[in-house]
Amino acid sequence: MMTETSQIDGMTSDCAVDPDTSSTMLLPAVVAVVVAHDPGDWFEEQLRSLLLQDYPGLVTLVVDSASSTPVASRVANILPDAYVIRVESNDGFGSAINVALSNVEGAQYLLICHDDIALEPDAVRRMVEESYRSNAGVVTPKMVQWEHPNILLHMGMMVDRCGVPTERIERDEIDHGQHDVPVEVFAAPGGCMLVRRDLMDEVGGMDPSIPAAGDDIDFSWRIRVAGGRVVLCPRAKIRHLEAMTAGMRPFEVDDIDLEVLRRRHELETVISSYDLFHLLLIIPQLVFLSIAEFVLSSIGGQHTRAKAISLSWRWVFTHISDLRGRRERIHAIRRADDVEIGRYQLKGFARIVSYARRASLYGISGAHLARPPVERGSPNESWWALWRRKLFLFTWLPAIIIIVWGFRNLLLHHLPVVDELLPFPSWTAMLTAFFTGHSVSGFTVPVSVSPSSLVLGILSFLTGGSSTLAQHLFLAVLLPIGVWGIWVATRPLGSRLARTVASLSYLFIPLAYGDISSGRVGDLVAIAGAPFIFAAVGNLFRAWEPGETPRTKGGEAGYAKGVIWPAGTHGSSWGRSLVSWLKMNVREALKVALVTAIFAMFVPGAFLFPVVSALGMACGYLFAREAHWRDRWLVNACMVSVLATVGAIALLAPWSVVLLARSGMSASSIVKFGANGTSGTFLGLLEFASGNLHSGLLPFGFLIVAFVAIFIVSIGKQLVGTASAWFTILFSVILAWLATRGWTGPVAIPSGVMLALGAVAICIAIGYSMDVLVAWFHLNSSRAKIKSIFALMLPVVMLVIAAVPVVGFSGSGRWGLPANGYRSAAPSHAGNLHWRTLWLGNPAVLPTGGLPILPGLSYTVARGWLPDELDMASSTSGVSGAYSGSASGIGYDVNLAVNGGTATLGKMLSRYNIRYIVVLSSPAPIIPGIQEVSLQARVPGVVNGMRLQNDLSEIVGSEGYRVFVNTSSPYGRYHKQAFPWYMPMLAVVQIVLWALCVWAVVYLRRRRLMVASEES
């Protein structure tokens, strides 16, 4: 960096700036350091304000930071006694200040200024007086707007624990002297500040690695770490133009976006300034807040903000060594601990408070904007916009309160072990099961385990090793994820109100809460994932509609008579045409496959969603006459959907292949499928209710509104979307009805999972109908407005009526889920992990579904008392032979005892270390007057067979279950088989395959955008 120090009269000097204090020996010397870079017309006004200061002996030093036109002549016209330093490269504000420090000697104070401020004549004198009065290391003045000096701009700044600054005043607050009391603040805004020279030398000056957007926060924080105070002097007043923020000057820092730089510097300051103990406490909070803000920004369409969050964290991970060195330098100057510094920090989290405040004022859409374009109550705000802004208060807020009220007891207490609500094992057990294929029960041979165990293991690890908290979080996020999915699936709609109604309809579909009441986690996961899969398939169809010409690596795809096929492949060999077709469709297929695989790892029934959705959409296009059945683009979209299903199975291989080969769709990783509590009749399935939530005709309100959509929507894309949704509803209900009858052949399709897809399609159909009604309302004709108001009344009233059962069902705080499970029925010492418990019963009431013994009778083995999710995974994923060796005889032994073939079952089970035998007839204990369970499935002869055994003793006899203890001894130990060496390799290969698929989707998307930009 080249510098040149000169006096304004043109005489070059190599001497440092040394203020002459001979005439003012009683006053501390002050040097005003002004950093100028291509200043505008405002610069002369700033220089005149420095000239008019009433502080004797004030010396001005201007740092010309590589201005395209040197500023020396402009300074000479107003301040002929000032000094000018020319810097040949613009490395930021901090670097320019450090250059000035090396050229200043003998000054007690430095007045650090931007080139777009104007000081009142007494500003410097009052700031020096305040520094002496309050023993401040840094003094910041009152800052007001340049054009409107009566409006406050900055009165010092507060910073929360995550380094996020916030103002101490309201936006555009008028100055009436209400803040004219000197107070200690956390940080001084960078426009103007008075700094003690000795303290500035101690902290090492400004940090050149933070050129802008956060340099003032970092500097103030280091001042506080060194023991200095930052004080506001409201009697000193300056005007600040903020030229860069106002867009009057470009931001020039290595072509980096200002938002990215601000986020990066916040993380850099926080990670560097805390001591180790407090840093370990703040890092998890930073990560959680960043993830939450990233999700909200992505949902709200604020992709620039989401990108800034991800890029800032990526910068942190790639500059660990630089941050470590910076921490060491700050630790060397530490004079104050973080507890003392924290007293001046803002309590809570600034971004959360700001977001909630903007949401209450401007609605959810306005909450994502730092400065909403139309102020509340502005004359430019139409009455429609005013009503829409209050939509959150009248729709989402009551719905959220109802849902949270219905979940209150589930989230605050232990979940009962009912049906699929099994406890999560430790994160180490889940990760071990994924990489080795072993179950914690110790009975299974190594079989491939679903990646869901890896996901849940990581979730348990992130919750501090608390598997209980991980289970609560997993259950709590399913409905919000589904609402997000409905919002994504209804993106083609033009009305935000229609999308809101569709999302609210999803929240009040009774099927989800009925699944919770019966403990059917699998159906709940399917309801959460179905909107994303439906949306991905819908995007696939829209991408291939005639009129849009996709680009491929080999050239342009063309349409010939409605036929889509790679250009230049007609007449070529079949193999070459197939390769070209795959190249064109690989990105779309991968996107659908990834979304499907994410949910299919928990619910294998989701493998059917792309095919059923594609079939429904194809029929929708044919019904709306937007396509012909011989159009190849339509066939192509269906083929890609099938290809995506195959790809999803491949992504989850070898677990998915073993699962489908052995037991079809009837088993899964963490959920089981038996009778799902839905009515077996076709009309009963149309209620879209399950478990204990059957309210007669009320739930049909959703179906009626969706059916009316067919008559409301008559033309255009809305008809295609509505018809596609209705055909999807029809196909899903038909498949669910066939599943209840057992007519699906060797593939046991879970009826509850298929109903989940139909429920999502109902919400989408409601959204399309509301979209048309809102469009009617915007017509200019008064008759059309009146017509649309009456037309809106029917669906709104029907939706409110249909939501009544859910509202009433929320009163218990558990959605009807039994309060007591079989955890409370455990005998003493039953939790000893060296013993095992054999659970017998009908698959409909037996946790994990179990392995078959007789028709209607299955069994599962748990280490300790209760089975967990890994016991379910091992028992369901290997139905035809997961238990091998000596353990393979458990089913044979039980069968023998039930049929009277032995009286020493306890001795036979001792070699498996089984101490307790539980025979179930209901999914939860039945407590008369306290807890009733509607679903009961007794297996005749099992309890009598256990009672006839000489070495089994019944210790608990209650309605719903019987517990027997094995009196035979000694208990043996079962040696778990060693897992083959290739099992961890298969798991690693699966992780790498997922990473490659995600990379391929991102790469192909970027390549498509590059091609599109080149064409434009």
Helices and strands as residue ranges (DSSP letters): E 3-7, E 30-36, H 42-51, E 59-65, H 72-78, E 83-87, H 93-101, E 109-113, E 117-119, H 123-134, E 138-145, E 152-154, E 157-159, E 165-167, E 183-184, E 192-196, H 197-202, H 215-225, E 230-240, H 258-273, H 276-299, H 303-318, H 320-332, H 338-342, H 350-367, H 383-389, H 391-391, I 392-396, H 397-412, H 427-436, H 452-462, H 467-489, H 496-507, H 510-517, H 521-543, E 551-552, E 555-560, E 563-566, H 574-600, G 604-608, H 609-623, H 632-651, H 655-663, G 664-666, H 682-685, H 700-712, H 716-741, H 751-777, H 782-809, G 810-812, E 836-841, E 851-854, E 857-863, H 869-877, G 885-889, H 890-898, H 905-910, E 914-920, H 942-947, E 952-958, E 961-966, H 982-1015
